[in-house]
Amino acid sequence: MPIDEREQDNRVLRTLIITALTETGRSRDAVYEKIGEFYYFNAPKYLYKYYSENPLNLDTIKKHEMWYSAPCNFNDAFDCDISINEKALFECFLKEASQERRIRQGSSGWMNLKGVVHKQIHNLQEEFEETKRTTGISCLSESDSSLLMWAHYANNHKGMCVEYELLKISNQLKFTPVPVIYTNDRVTLSSLESENLDHDTMKIFVESITTKSSEWNYEKEWRIIRDEAACGTRWNKADKGALLEMIRPTSITLGCRSEGDFEKSVREYCEKEKVTLYKMEKNKDKYQLDKKVLMKFSE
């Protein structure tokens, strides 16, 4: 399947972000400058967060907060998963060791190296699993009109979809939203260099948490990633997540089935804070949702 322009832009941007996370000094500053240009020219202006009608969700929005969940809580069994090719990794380390001397297959040295590599892979697997338990991720979308997203994440259209400006997220909070890449191939660790171990493992981990199966591409997802250090004392070990700061929303859209006290509470918040409010309506002719303006405020 050919890659469209949007997907190609997202791949370039993700590569730049991974480079920035693994570089230092002036090199990193130069990459961040390119990331800023991509945000401005090639990224969507807004990102969207779907919520159910639970009052706690509206409370977090009022407080300018957002929940960041550990990947181990996600509904996709493959999410943030890394496939490790032990045979290829051993060949990689064997080639590196063989530059100093020839290593015969089955020799004591060969067997010892194989054991060392196996142990190192086990340690990497443990490290990846621990990071999945202690990294906070918040998931947003490029789309506010996906029928599947409204059904899955907004309780069958009874909840809401909150709009945030991407550049403001980056500039005000210094968070870097990363686009998710959709593919049929799993993220696989198949090569490592001993002197670049930290660099390579960081790269593969970021790739793993921003890569999903093509079956999920309707989500058009972007992720904000906060590690354990960034979450700090706000990390909730029991729920494996953290409530962190978020910018003021640009608008809120109610689902076409929203009603009662929830809709009233959202209306009151939007009127008080001068946040534009919409409500989705079912199109009479097509399987699509249309936005109806309920309250509009000038920016």
N, C-alpha and C positions, 0 to 999 in steps of 0.2 A: 504494500500500500504506500503510495507516494506521501511524503511529508508536506503538509501545507505550510504557508508562510507563518502562521501563528505558532505552529509547533516548532518550526525552524528557529524562530526568534526565541522561544522559550528554551530550546536546547543551548543556544549561544549564551543566553543570560545565565542559565544554571552553571555552565562551564566557567563563566567569569566569576560567579559567586564562590564556587568551589576553589578556584584559584586564589581568590582574595582571602578565603579562610585558611589557606595553607601557605600563604606568602607572608613576608614581614617587610617593614620599612617602606622605602620609596616604591618598590615593586607593587606592594599591596595598595598604596595610595593611588597609583596610576590605574590599577584595575578597578578600584572603587569609583574613580572618575568615569570610567567606561560604563560601569553598572548604572550610575546616575543618568547617563545619556540614554541607556536602554530603557530605564524606567520612564523617561520623559518622552521618547520617540516611539518605542516599540512595545511597551506594556499597556495593559488596559488602565484607564484612568481610575476605575473603581473596582474594589473587591467586595464580595458579599458573604455574610455569615447567616446561615439558616438556624432558626431556633424553634423549639416547641413552645406552646403557650404557658409553660411552667412560669409562675410569677418570679421565681429565682433568676430566670434568664433575663427578665426585664430589669431586675435589681442590679445585675452586673453591668448592664448597658448604662443605667442611670449613674453608676459609680465610675464609669469610664474604665471598665475592667473586661477581661476576657479569660476564659478558662483554657489552660494549656495542659493537655493530657499526655501521659506516657504512651508510647506506641503499643505497649503490651495490652492496653485497653481497647485498641482499635478492632473493628469488626472484620477486617480483611486478614485472613490467616497468613498471607504472604507479605503483609505490610511491614516495611522496614526490615525485611529478612535479607540475609546474605548467604549465598551459596559459596562454599569454599571447596575449590578443586585441589585436594591434597596432593594428588599425583603431579599436577603441573607446578605446584609450589615447591615440591621436593626437587623436581628437575631444575627449577630456577636456582635454588640454593646449591644444588650439586654442581651446576655450571659455574657458579661464583666460586665455590671451593676448589674446583678443578683447575682454575687459572694458576694456582700455586703448585699443584701436583696432580698427577693422574690418580683417580680414585676408581678402583676396580669394583664392579658390581658384586655384592655379596661379601666384600671384605669387612673387617672389623670397623674400619673407618666409615665405610659406606653404611653399615648397619647403625653405627652410632649417630651419624648425621640424620638418618631416617628417623631415629628416635627423637632427636632434638627438634626436628621439624614438626613431627607429630605433636610433641608437647607444646611447641610454640603455637600451633594451630588451635589446640585445645584452649590455651590461654587467651587467644584472640576471640574464640567463640564465647568464652566466659565474659570477656571484656565487652563484646558487642551486646550480649544479653543484658549485662548490667547497665550499659548505656541506654538500652531500650526501656529499662525500668526507671531511669532517672533523668530522661530528657523530656521536656515539655514541648508539645507541638499543638499549634492552633491551625485549623484547616478552614480556608476560605475558598470562594469560587469566583470565576469570571462572570458567571451567569446568575441572574436573579429570576429567571423565568423557566427553569428546568422543571418539567412535570415530575421527574423522578426525584429530584432534590427536594421539592416541596412535599412529596409523599414520604420520603425516607427520613428527612431531617427536620421537617416542620410539622410532624404529626398529622399527616394526611391533609395538608393545607390549612390546618387550624392555627398554626403558629405565625411566624414573621420572618422576614429577610431584612438584614441590617446592612446598609451600605457604608463603606469606608473608602476614603481616598488613599490610594496606594502611596503616592509621594509623601503625603503627610505622615503615614505610618513610618516610613523610612526616615524622614527628616526630623520629626518630633520625638519619636521613641528610639531612633537608631536601631530599629529592627529591620531585618532584610527579608522581605517576603520572597520565597523561592518557588518558581513554577514546578509543578510535578510533570514528569515525562512519562508517557504511556507507551508501553512496548510489550511484545510477547516474550522477550528474553529476560530472565532473572539477572539481577546484579550478582556477578560472580567474581570472587577473589581468586585469581589464577597466577599472579606474579607479584613478587615483592623483592626489594633490594634491602639488605640489612642496614645500610647506612641511611635509607629513606623510609624506615619502618613507620615512624609516627606520621610522616607526611602521607604515605600511601594508605594507611589504615583510616586516617581522617577523611581522605578523599572518598574511599569506598563506603564509609559509613554515611556521609552526606548524600552520596548517590543512592544508597539503599533507602533512605527516608524521603527521597524525592523521586522515586520511581515506582510505578504501579502497573498492573496488568492493563492491557488495552481495553478490557471489559469495563473499566472504570472511567473511560475517557469522557463520558458525558458530564462528569463532575467539573471538568476544567479547573482543577484544583491548584491552589497556591498554599504554601505552608510557611508559617513563622516558627522558627526553631529556637528554643531557649534551653541551654544546658543547665546542669545542676547548679553551677556557680551563679548563673544569671538569675535563677529562681530563688536561690538563697533560702532564707528562713520562711519564705512563703510556700515552699514545697510541702505538700500534704502527703506524707508517706502512706497513710491508710488508703487514700483515694488515688494515689499515684498521679498527682497533677498539681497545678498552681494557678491561683487567680492573680493575673498580672495586669499592669496598666494598659489601657487602650485609648485611642483618640476618641473624640466626640463623633458620633455618626453623622453622615451627610443626610441620610434619609432612612425611613423605615417603611417597609411594604408589608401590609397584613395579608395573610392567606385568604383565598376566596371563601373558606369555611370558618374564618375567625368570627367570634361573636362574644356577647355577654360582657362579663367583668374584665376579661383580658383585653378585648378591643377597647373598652372604655379607658382602662389604665394606660394603654399605649397612646390613645388620643390625648389624654391629659398630659402625659410626659412630653409629647411632641409639641403641644400648644405652649406649654410652659417654657421649653428649651428652644423653641422656634426651629424644630427639626421637621423637614418636609415629610408628609405622610401620604402614602398611597395604599390602595387595596387592589388585589388581583381580582379579575372577573374572568369567567369562562367565555371564550370566544364562541359566538353562535354558529359559526360555519366550520371552524377548524379546531383540531386538538392543540390549542395553545392558550396561553394566559395573556390578558391585556391589563395594563396598569390604568387605574382610575385615580385621579388626584383627589385627595380628601382635604389636605391642607398644604398650601405652598407658601414658602417664605423666601424672600430675596436673600441672596448670599452677601 
